Amino acid sequence: MKILHLSDIHMGGGFAHGKIDPETGLNTRFQDFVKSLTKAIDRALSEPVDLVLFGGDAFPDATPAPYIQQAFAAQFYRLVPANIPLVLLVGNHDRHSQGQGGASLSIYRSLGVPGTTVGDAIETHTINTRSGAIQIITLPWIDRSTLLTREIAENLSILEVNQLLLDRLQPRLEGEIRKLNPDLPTIVLAHLMADNATLGAEKFLAVGKGFTIPLSFLTRSCFDYVALGHVHRHQNLNKTNDPAVVYPGSIERVDFSEEKEDKGYVMVTIEPTQQPASKSFETTWEFCPLPVRTFRTIKIDVSKSEQPQLDILAAIDKVEIADVVVRLIYQLSPDRVELISTATLHEALSTAHHYTIQAELISQLSQPRLPELGCSVGDPMVALSTYLDNRPDLQDIATAMIAAANELLSGDNLGVASNRVLLDPESSPDEIDISPSVEHSSPLDHSALDKSSPRQTKSKNTDGQLTLL
């Protein structure tokens, strides 16, 4: 049995690193995401696989624009005439916030799309494929938000609340395990943060919202493969592969924190074992990279250079930037500002797909008001992100500040009602609520550093963030 496992598509994200395609009117990064998903579905059809598993986070939030939903649906609908079943798991970005209820993927159940299963509860699904039946235990995103507003959590620390969640999750999972048919292969499809996963951009996208699940919950002999979603970096958490516990990662780079990460999907093969006495099924898997757009950072310190302009240009010339998303960061002293021609830097970067320029002034005694933080900034997360970008002295606590802001804005500490996944099918008090994290807003386009003074002026396609160290 062949299975394609992908996750964290975030269709409609990353627009800040793209531009408008004059022929289609669409953001080029949106087109990049569509191309990556198309290639993954192409592989599913060409094999062909017996089943496709999606590990959650279809969009940056639960209310994507109609054209984004259409692009997502169009690709997965290609599986229907090929008779390839699909399981769509609900991730944190797929659930509505602020108590609105439901999930963006639930419409596929309402529409009755043939062969499509929506995993928005802890439940075991038996999926019939051309190579036989398989059991999929779905475990959607769980967070502690609403539990914090209940009497049972009063006076408990966050660690104690997390333990309470685990104490309730474990018997619910054990209940599903007891119902498994040992003659069928079993996969756990879960959107979660495992306790030894290496993080990527999701530490900003969902920071402070969920809780960590011990790996021991997932490394059970009755599972033949554990298909995870949420973490954007591909990794296998169980090196013994018994079972493999795999994050395929996201299919495209979301931002520069994923600059050096490979993106792709995982092909899984499950076959009856040749030694039935040990285990009924044998699983092999392979990570399949996708040809995604390159992100590249060019960073140079010219604060002591007598010819900073030439040194910056030389640094640009050393790397390939054609059709690449580029971030140029250079440090210089205030007395050398007039030696920099921003127009020349724009020209040197003109072949890039998209570029930003970030200038950092060294040893300035006072911090001028940032033009980016004017009255036009309406999103507080954008304002905070811009402020932190210009305060390298705060980088050690930047993640904590973003986490605190996300929790405040999401209502985690304000008693806001959240959506729920029942741990008890009879809707007993043992229900655990699930709600999404607030999406981390894309940064604003900033101004470029003017040649004649530290004042910043508007410039096309460029960030000129002025930072005083």
N, C-alpha and C positions, 0 to 999 in steps of 0.2 A: 504494500500500500504506500503510495507516494503522497506527501502532504507538503504544501507550501505555507510557510509561517512568516507573516510580516506584521509590522506594528508601527504605531506612532507616525502616521502619514502627515498629520497636521496640514491638511489641504487648505490653502488660503493663508498660510503663515509666511513669514520671511519677506514680506513686501518691502521692508525698509532697505533691503539689499538688491532690489531690482529697479526696473524702469518700465515705462509704458511702451509696449510694442505698437508702433503707429499703424500697423496693418490690422491688428485685432482689437486694439484698445485695452488689452489685458496686461497686467503686470508680468514681466518676464520671469520672475521667480515663481509665480503661480503656474506658468507654463512649464517650468523646470519640474515642479512637483508632479504635474500631470504626466510628464514624460516618464518620470521614475516609476510611478504607479503603473503606467501603461506597459513598461518593460517587464515588470513583475507579473502582471496578468498575462502578457504574451508568453512568458515561460510556463505559467500554469497551463495554458492551452496547448503549447507545443509539446509538452512531455507526453501525454497530458497527465496532470496530477489527479488524484482521487478526491482530494479535499483541500480547501483553502481555509486557514485560520488567521483571523485578524485580531491582534492583541490589544486594541483600544487606542483612543485618541485619533479620531478621524479628522477633526478640525481643531483650530486653536481654541474655539469655544463652542458652546452648544447652539449658537444661533448664526450659522454661516450664511452668507449671501446666497440667493437661489442659484446663481451660476456656479458657485463653488460646490453646492450640494449636487447639482446636475453632473458636474465633471466627475465627482466621486462615484455617484451611482452608475454613470455610464460605463465606467471601467469594470466594476464588479458585476454589472448585469451581463457582461460578455460571458460569464461563467454559466448562465442559465441555459442557453441553447446547447452548451457543451455537456450539460448534465453533471456539473461539478458542484457539489454542495459547498456552502459557505457558512462559517460561524463568525458573527460580528460581536466582539466583546465590548462592553461599555467601559471606557476609561474615565479618568477624572475630568478631562476636557470635554467629554461628551455629555455630561450631566449639567442641567440647568442650575444656576446658583440662585441665591436669594429666595428660596422656597417656591420657585416656579413649577417644579415637578417635572418628571419625565426625563427622557434622554433623546438626543438628536437621532440616534440610530433606531429608536423604537418604531419609527414610521415604517421600517422594512417589515416588521411583524404585522402592522396594521394593513399594509398593502398586500400582504400575502405573497411576497416575492418567492417564486418556486425555489426550493432547495436552500433557503436562507434561514438561519437560526440566529436570534438575537440573545446574547448572554447578558442579561441585566440583573440576574439573581444567582445565588449559589445553588446550582442545580446540575444534575447529570442528564446529558442529552445523548441518546443513541442515534447516531447518524449512519444511514445506509449509503454506501458508496458502491461503485462498480467492482471494487475488490473485496467487498464484504462490509460488515458493520463495525463501528468503532464507538467507544464511549468517550464523551468530552465532558469533563467537569468544569463548568464556568465559574470563575471567581472574579467578579467585577471590582472596581476600585472601592475601597472602604476608607472612611476617615472618621475622626473622633468628634466632629463638630457638634452634632445634636446631643450625643451622649453627655457632653460637657454641660448641657443645660438641664439635665435631669437630676432628680434628687439623689439617685444612686451614686452620682459622680461628685456630689458636694464634698468639698474639703479634700478631694483627692488631687495629688500631683499629676502632672502629665504622664510621668512614668507609670503611675498607678492606674491611670485611665487606659494607657496602652495595654497594660497587663490584663485589665478587665476585658478589653476587646479581644485579646488573644484567648482568654479563658472562655469566651462565648463563641469565638470562631472555631476553636479546636473541636468541640463536640459536634458542631454543625458539619464540619468537614468529615469527621469520623462517620457521621450518619450517612453521608454520600458514599463513602468508601465501603460501608457494609452492604450497600445495595448493588455494588458492581458485579458484573458477570465475569468470572475469572477466565471464561473462554473467549472473551473479546479484548482487544488491545484498549488501553486507557491513556488518555492525555488530559492533563490539567492545563486549562487556558486561563491565565490570571493576569490582571493588571495591578501590579503592586511594587513596593520597594522591598527587596530582599535585604537581609542584614549585612551582607558583604559585597553588595553591588558597587561598582565604580560609576560615579555619577557623571552626567554630561549637562546639557542645557536645562534638563528638567529640574535641576536644583533651584533654578530661578523661576521656572514655569509653574511649579507646584510646591514650592518650599513652604514648610510649616503646616501643610494641610493633612497629610496622611500619617501613617505610622508604619514601622518596620516589622516585617514578618520574618521570623527565624527560618533559616534554610532547612532546618529539620522538619518543618511542616511540609516541605515539598519533596524531600528525598526519601520517598516511600517505595518499597519494593513492588507495590501494586501498580505504580505508575510506569508507563513505558516511555513517556516523554513529558517534560513540563515546558509549555510554551508561554513565555512571559511577555509583557508589554510594560511600558512606562519609562524605563531607562533608555536613553537615546544611544548609548554606546554598546555595540555588539559585544557579548561576553557569555561564556558558559560558566556558571557558578559551581558546578559539580564536576570536577576533573575526572572522577571515576566513571562518569557517564552512566550511572546506574541509580536513577535515570539522569539523562542530560537535563540541566535546568538552564534554558537558553533565552537570553534577550537578543532578538535579531537586530535591535537598534532601530533608529528612524531611517526612512528611505531617502531623506534629503537633509542637508545641513540647515539647521535653524538659525544659527548665528556663529560668531567666531570662536565660541567655546568648543565647537565641534570641528574646528579647522583641520585637525589632524586625524579625525576619525574616518574609517571606512564606513560606507553606507550600503545597505542591501537587504537581503531577505535570507531565509534558511529553507533548504530543501531537506525533508525528513523522509526516511524510508523505514517502514515497520514490516517485519517478516516473521513468520513462525520460526522459532529457534530450532536448531538442529539437536539441541540437548534439552528436551522438555522437562527433564528432572530439575533443572536449575531455574528456568524461567520460560514462560510460554512464548514470549515474543522477543525479538532482537531488533534494536533500533540503531540506525546510523543517521548522521546528519552532516550537512555541509553548508557553510556560509557562502552566499553568492553575492559578490560586490556589484553595485550598480555604478554606471559611469556618470556620477553626479558632478555638478559644477564645483570648481576649486575655489576655496577661500584661502587668502594669503595675507599675512601680516608682514609689513616691512617696518622695522623699528630701528632707529639709529639715534645716537647721542652726538649732536654736533655743537654742544654747549661750549666746547673748548677749541672748536675748529676755526681756522682763519678763513676758510672758504666753505662755509656750511652749505651753500647752495649746490656747489659741485659735488660735495660728499653725499648729499641727499639724492641727487640725480644719478650718481654712480651706484648707490644702493638700489635704486629702481631698475637700473640697467642690468643688474646682476640676476634678476629673476624674470620669469615668464609671466606677463600680466594680461595677455590678450584673452578676452572673454572670461577673465577671472574677477571674482569679487575681492577687491583689494582694500586693505586698511593701512594707511601710511601714518606712522607715529614718529615724530621727531622732537627731540629736546634741544633747546637752545637757550642762551642767556639773553637777557633783555637788550644788552648793548649790540647784539647781532641781528635783531629783528629786521633792520633795514636792509640786511644783506640777502633776505629771502624774497624772491619774486613768486608769489602764489600763482600768477598767470603761467609761469614757466612750469611749475609743478603740475598744474592742470593739464598742460600740453603733454608732459611726460607720462601722465596717467591716462591719457585720452583713449587708449586702446583697451582699457579694462572694461569689463562688463558693467561694473559699478565700483566707485571708489569713495573713500572718505579720507580726509586729512585731519589729523589731530596734532596740534602743536602744543608743546608743554614748555612753559617758561621756567627756567631754573633760577632760584635765589631771588625771586621777587619778594619784596618785603610786605606788600599789601595785595589782597585778592580783589580785583575789580569785579563789579557786578557783571554776571554772565548774561549776554544778550539772549541766550537760549531760554532763560528763565523769565521772560517778559510776561506781560498780561495775557498773551495769546496761548500760553500753555494751560490747557484745561484739564488734562489728565494728571492726577497727582503722582501716579507711578512713572509717567514720562518725566515729570519734573524731578522726582527723586533719582531716577536713572541718570538724567543729565547732570544733576548736582554731583553724584558719586563719580561719574566719568571725569569730572574736573577736580576731584579731591583724591589724588593718589595716596595721601596720608591717611585716608579712611578705608583703604581697600581691605584691611584686615577685618573690619567689621561690616563691610558692605553687604555681604550675604545675610548677616543677621538683621541689618536694617531693612533689607528688601523683604525678608521673612516677616518681620514685625508689621511692616506696612501692608503686606498681602493679607495677613490675618485680620488686621483692623478693617480693611476695606471689604473683605469677604464676609464679615459679620461673625467670624468664629467666636469672638469674645463678646458678642452683643446679643446672643440668644436667638439669632436668626434661624428660622426653621430650615431644614435641609431635606434632600431626597433620601429615600431609604431602600436598603436591600434587606430583606427579611432573613434572619438567621433561623427563625422558627416559621415553618410554613403555615402555622395556625395563627400568625400575627400576635404572638404572645408578647409579654414585655421584653423578651429576649431579642428584640429586633435591633439591628445595627443600622445606623443611617449613613448614607453615602451622599456626598455633595462634591462638586468640583472645586478646584482652586481657581482663584482669579487669574486670568491670563496676564502674564507680564507684558506690558505694552511695548511695542517696537519703539526705538529711540527716534527722536525728531531729527530731521535734516538740519544740521547746524550751519553756521557761517564759516567762511574761510578767513584766515589770518591776513590782514592787509599788510602790504609791503612797508608802508610808512610808519605804522604805529601798532601797538598791541590791540587796538580797537578792531573788532571783527566786522566784516561786511558780507552781505549775502552773495553766495556764489553757487552756480549750478552744480548739482550732483556731488556736493562736497560737504564734509563735516570739518569745521575748523574749531576744535574744542580747545579753549585756552585754559591751561592748568598751571597753577603756581605751586611749585614744590618747596 
